[in-house]
Amino acid sequence: MGNSIFFTVVIPTYNRAGFITKTIQSVLGQTFQNFEIIVVDDGSTDNTEEVMKSIISDKITYHKKKNEERAVARNTGARMASGTYVTFFDSDDLLYPNHLQEAYAMVQQHHSPEFFHLGYDIKDPEGHLIGKVDHLEGNLNEKLIEGNILSCNGVFIRKDIILKHPFNEDRALSASEDWELWLRLASRYPLYYSNTITSTVINHDQRSVLVINKDKLIKRQELFVKYVWQDEKCLEKYGKYKSKVIANTYTYIALHLALTKKYRLDVIRYLSKAFIQSVHVLRSRRFYASIKHIF
């Protein structure tokens, strides 16, 4: 490996001063030590900068910029990266010590693939296990069209690939920009994966993807569909699933609105729209979960 950096861990952050120390400590505790950390502070208004100054490590670069949302922060970190591979880690989650070691084994096994994914679990803030994603099987390039089954924390992308295919920086797409990128990549390159769990997603109330604004949610899903079909490679690979994709976005909207307990009529409307697009939604757990939450 020489003296070159193999992995760059990009940590975009915004007002996570209370979380980020534990997150960075979990990265520093890796068994595989050939890495750097780039923290991109997306205009935090809390004391994140002071917290970062208290963390001493020559592996860390801290970069503060104006607030432009996570896609811009991730792309900024990718351009700053010195590593052969880049991974984007949320500033409120945790790595297990085997994360980068397992990633390095994947790189060797699959001969420097364009991108790949590692398993993860989900816990509450007290550390209680909520779920695991450690049973993926089959061709994920095909399955990915059915929903975002990947954790951003578990995705590794070769630096030349992420510079060629950056995150979509449309602010209104934020929270779906990762899935949109995974589909662009999966329409071009094989998606390798390991079910070995190497990270944990902390499912706390402040997670931005869990804060629901109805109009923004609907706009985001509309943009997601628009951008997916604007990409020629995505259209070529996934065009035959177009009705199914649109139906899935409708059930996604329905479930997230149902969880708020406030938009019963909207939930029914979007479930109806989903059914009109594709009768296959009747096999979807999301469809019935939406009904359960409103009734």
C-alpha positions as CSV (number, residue, x, y, z in Angstrom):
1,M,0.0,0.0,0.0
2,G,3.0,2.3,0.4
3,N,2.4,5.6,2.1
4,S,-0.7,6.5,0.1
5,I,-4.0,6.8,1.9
6,F,-6.4,4.0,1.1
7,F,-9.7,5.1,2.5
8,T,-11.2,8.6,3.0
9,V,-14.1,8.7,5.5
10,V,-16.1,11.8,4.6
11,I,-18.3,12.9,7.5
12,P,-20.8,15.7,6.5
13,T,-22.3,17.3,9.6
14,Y,-24.8,19.9,10.6
15,N,-25.5,20.7,14.2
16,R,-24.4,17.4,15.6
17,A,-22.1,18.6,18.3
18,G,-23.6,16.2,20.8
19,F,-23.0,13.1,18.5
20,I,-19.9,13.7,16.5
21,T,-17.3,12.9,19.1
22,K,-18.5,9.4,19.5
23,T,-18.8,9.0,15.8
24,I,-15.2,10.1,15.1
25,Q,-13.9,8.0,18.0
26,S,-15.6,5.0,16.3
27,V,-13.7,5.8,13.1
28,L,-10.4,6.2,14.8
29,G,-10.8,2.8,16.5
30,Q,-10.6,0.9,13.3
31,T,-8.3,-2.2,13.1
32,F,-7.3,-1.1,9.6
33,Q,-5.5,2.2,10.0
34,N,-4.6,3.4,6.5
35,F,-7.3,6.1,6.3
36,E,-8.1,9.8,6.7
37,I,-11.2,11.6,8.1
38,I,-12.6,14.7,6.4
39,V,-15.3,16.4,8.4
40,V,-17.3,18.8,6.3
41,D,-19.3,21.1,8.5
42,D,-22.2,22.3,6.5
43,G,-22.6,25.6,8.3
44,S,-23.4,24.4,11.8
45,T,-24.8,27.0,14.2
46,D,-24.1,25.0,17.4
47,N,-20.7,24.4,18.9
48,T,-19.5,21.7,16.5
49,E,-16.4,23.7,15.6
50,E,-15.3,23.9,19.3
51,V,-16.0,20.2,19.7
52,M,-13.8,19.4,16.7
53,K,-11.0,21.5,18.0
54,S,-11.0,19.3,21.1
55,I,-10.4,16.1,19.1
56,I,-6.7,15.6,18.5
57,S,-5.7,13.4,15.6
58,D,-3.5,13.9,12.6
59,K,-6.0,11.8,10.6
60,I,-8.6,14.5,10.8
61,T,-9.2,17.4,8.5
62,Y,-12.0,19.8,9.5
63,H,-13.6,22.0,6.8
64,K,-16.4,24.5,7.6
65,K,-18.5,25.9,4.8
66,K,-21.8,27.6,4.3
67,N,-25.0,25.6,4.6
68,E,-25.9,23.9,1.3
69,E,-27.2,20.5,2.4
70,R,-25.6,17.1,2.6
71,A,-25.0,16.4,-1.2
72,V,-22.8,19.5,-1.5
73,A,-21.0,18.6,1.7
74,R,-20.4,15.0,0.5
75,N,-19.1,16.2,-2.9
76,T,-16.9,18.7,-1.2
77,G,-15.3,16.0,0.9
78,A,-14.9,13.7,-2.2
79,R,-13.0,16.5,-4.0
80,M,-10.7,16.9,-0.9
81,A,-10.1,13.2,-0.5
82,S,-6.7,11.6,-0.9
83,G,-7.9,8.0,-0.5
84,T,-8.3,5.4,-3.3
85,Y,-11.8,4.8,-1.9
86,V,-14.3,7.2,-0.4
87,T,-17.1,6.4,2.1
88,F,-19.6,8.9,3.4
89,F,-20.4,8.5,7.1
90,D,-23.2,10.2,8.9
91,S,-22.1,12.2,11.9
92,D,-24.6,10.6,14.3
93,D,-23.8,7.0,13.6
94,L,-21.1,4.5,14.7
95,L,-18.6,2.2,13.1
96,Y,-17.5,-1.1,14.4
97,P,-13.8,-1.8,14.5
98,N,-14.0,-4.1,11.5
99,H,-15.5,-1.6,9.1
100,L,-12.4,-0.6,7.1
101,Q,-10.8,-4.1,7.4
102,E,-13.8,-5.7,5.8
103,A,-13.9,-3.0,3.1
104,Y,-10.3,-3.6,2.3
105,A,-11.0,-7.4,2.0
106,M,-13.8,-6.6,-0.4
107,V,-11.5,-4.4,-2.6
108,Q,-9.0,-7.3,-2.8
109,Q,-11.7,-10.0,-3.4
110,H,-13.4,-8.1,-6.2
111,H,-10.3,-6.6,-7.8
112,S,-10.8,-2.8,-7.0
113,P,-14.6,-2.6,-7.8
114,E,-16.2,0.7,-8.6
115,F,-18.5,0.5,-5.6
116,F,-19.7,-2.0,-2.9
117,H,-21.7,-2.2,0.3
118,L,-21.3,-3.6,3.7
119,G,-23.9,-4.8,6.2
120,Y,-25.2,-2.7,9.0
121,D,-27.6,-2.7,12.0
122,I,-30.0,-0.1,13.4
123,K,-30.1,0.8,17.1
124,D,-31.9,3.3,19.3
125,P,-30.0,6.0,21.2
126,E,-29.7,3.6,24.2
127,G,-28.0,1.0,22.1
128,H,-31.0,-1.4,21.8
129,L,-31.1,-3.3,18.5
130,I,-33.9,-2.4,16.2
131,G,-33.0,-4.3,13.1
132,K,-30.2,-5.7,10.9
133,V,-29.5,-5.5,7.2
134,D,-27.3,-8.6,6.9
135,H,-29.2,-10.9,4.6
136,L,-29.0,-9.3,1.2
137,E,-28.8,-11.8,-1.6
138,G,-29.0,-12.1,-5.4
139,N,-28.4,-9.3,-7.9
140,L,-28.6,-6.0,-6.0
141,N,-28.3,-4.0,-9.2
142,E,-31.8,-5.3,-10.1
143,K,-33.3,-5.2,-6.5
144,L,-32.1,-1.6,-5.9
145,I,-34.9,-0.3,-8.0
146,E,-37.5,-1.5,-5.5
147,G,-36.2,0.7,-2.7
148,N,-33.1,2.1,-1.0
149,I,-31.8,-1.0,0.9
150,L,-28.3,0.4,1.3
151,S,-26.9,2.4,4.2
152,C,-24.8,5.4,3.1
153,N,-22.4,4.4,5.8
154,G,-21.9,1.1,4.2
155,V,-21.2,2.2,0.6
156,F,-17.6,2.6,-0.6
157,I,-17.0,4.2,-4.0
158,R,-13.7,4.4,-5.8
159,K,-12.5,8.0,-5.9
160,D,-12.4,8.3,-9.7
161,I,-16.0,7.1,-9.8
162,I,-17.4,9.5,-7.3
163,L,-15.7,12.4,-9.0
164,K,-17.2,11.3,-12.3
165,H,-20.7,10.6,-10.7
166,P,-21.2,13.0,-7.8
167,F,-24.3,13.4,-5.6
168,N,-27.1,15.4,-7.2
169,E,-26.9,18.8,-5.4
170,D,-30.6,19.8,-5.9
171,R,-31.4,20.8,-2.3
172,A,-35.0,19.8,-2.7
173,L,-33.9,16.2,-3.4
174,S,-32.1,16.0,0.0
175,A,-32.7,12.7,1.8
176,S,-33.2,10.9,-1.5
177,E,-29.9,12.0,-3.1
178,D,-28.2,8.9,-2.0
179,W,-30.7,6.5,-3.6
180,E,-30.6,8.5,-6.8
181,L,-26.8,8.1,-6.9
182,W,-26.9,4.4,-6.1
183,L,-29.2,3.9,-9.1
184,R,-27.0,5.9,-11.4
185,L,-24.0,3.8,-10.3
186,A,-25.9,0.5,-10.3
187,S,-27.0,1.2,-13.9
188,R,-23.3,1.4,-14.9
189,Y,-21.3,-0.9,-12.6
190,P,-21.8,-4.2,-10.7
191,L,-22.8,-3.7,-7.1
192,Y,-20.8,-6.1,-4.8
193,Y,-21.8,-6.5,-1.2
194,S,-21.0,-8.3,2.1
195,N,-23.5,-9.1,4.8
196,T,-20.9,-8.7,7.5
197,I,-22.2,-6.0,9.8
198,T,-19.6,-3.2,10.2
199,S,-21.6,-0.1,11.2
200,T,-24.7,1.0,13.1
201,V,-27.3,3.6,12.3
202,I,-28.6,5.4,15.4
203,N,-32.4,5.9,15.0
204,H,-32.8,9.1,17.1
205,D,-35.6,11.7,16.9
206,Q,-33.4,14.4,15.4
207,R,-32.5,12.4,12.3
208,S,-33.3,14.7,9.4
209,V,-34.9,11.9,7.3
210,L,-37.4,11.2,10.1
211,V,-38.6,14.8,10.3
212,I,-41.6,14.9,7.9
213,N,-42.8,18.0,6.0
214,K,-45.6,16.9,3.7
215,D,-44.9,19.3,0.8
216,K,-41.1,18.7,0.9
217,L,-41.6,15.0,1.1
218,I,-43.9,15.0,-2.0
219,K,-41.6,17.3,-3.9
220,R,-38.5,15.2,-3.1
221,Q,-40.1,12.0,-4.4
222,E,-41.3,13.8,-7.6
223,L,-37.7,15.0,-8.1
224,F,-36.3,11.6,-7.5
225,V,-38.5,10.1,-10.2
226,K,-37.6,12.9,-12.6
227,Y,-33.9,12.6,-12.1
228,V,-33.8,8.8,-12.4
229,W,-35.6,8.9,-15.8
230,Q,-33.5,11.8,-17.0
231,D,-30.4,9.6,-16.7
232,E,-30.0,7.7,-20.0
233,K,-28.3,4.7,-18.3
234,C,-31.0,4.5,-15.6
235,L,-33.7,4.7,-18.2
236,E,-32.0,2.0,-20.3
237,K,-31.5,-0.4,-17.4
238,Y,-34.6,0.3,-15.3
239,G,-37.1,1.8,-17.8
240,K,-39.2,-1.5,-17.8
241,Y,-39.8,-0.9,-14.1
242,K,-41.0,2.6,-14.5
243,S,-44.6,2.1,-13.3
244,K,-43.3,0.0,-10.3
245,V,-40.8,2.7,-9.4
246,I,-43.5,5.4,-9.5
247,A,-45.9,3.2,-7.4
248,N,-43.1,2.7,-4.9
249,T,-42.6,6.4,-4.5
250,Y,-46.3,6.8,-3.8
251,T,-46.3,4.1,-1.1
252,Y,-43.2,5.8,0.4
253,I,-45.1,9.1,0.6
254,A,-48.1,7.3,2.0
255,L,-46.2,5.5,4.8
256,H,-44.3,8.6,5.9
257,L,-47.5,10.7,6.0
258,A,-49.3,7.8,7.8
259,L,-46.6,7.8,10.5
260,T,-47.4,11.4,11.4
261,K,-51.1,10.4,12.1
262,K,-52.2,13.7,10.5
263,Y,-52.8,13.1,6.8
264,R,-55.3,10.3,6.5
265,L,-56.9,11.5,3.3
266,D,-53.5,12.1,1.7
267,V,-52.4,8.6,2.6
268,I,-55.5,7.1,1.0
269,R,-55.0,9.2,-2.1
270,Y,-51.4,8.1,-2.5
271,L,-52.1,4.5,-1.9
272,S,-54.8,4.7,-4.6
273,K,-52.3,6.3,-7.0
274,A,-49.8,3.6,-6.2
275,F,-52.4,0.8,-7.0
276,I,-53.3,2.5,-10.3
277,Q,-49.6,2.6,-11.3
278,S,-49.0,-1.1,-10.3
279,V,-51.1,-3.8,-8.7
280,H,-47.9,-5.2,-7.4
281,V,-48.1,-2.7,-4.5
282,L,-50.6,-5.1,-2.9
283,R,-47.6,-7.4,-2.2
284,S,-45.8,-4.5,-0.5
285,R,-45.3,-4.4,3.3
286,R,-45.2,-0.6,3.0
287,F,-48.7,-0.5,1.5
288,Y,-50.2,-2.4,4.4
289,A,-48.1,-0.6,7.0
290,S,-49.6,2.7,5.7
291,I,-53.1,1.3,6.2
292,K,-52.3,0.1,9.6
293,H,-51.0,3.4,10.8
294,I,-54.1,5.4,9.6
295,F,-56.6,2.9,10.9
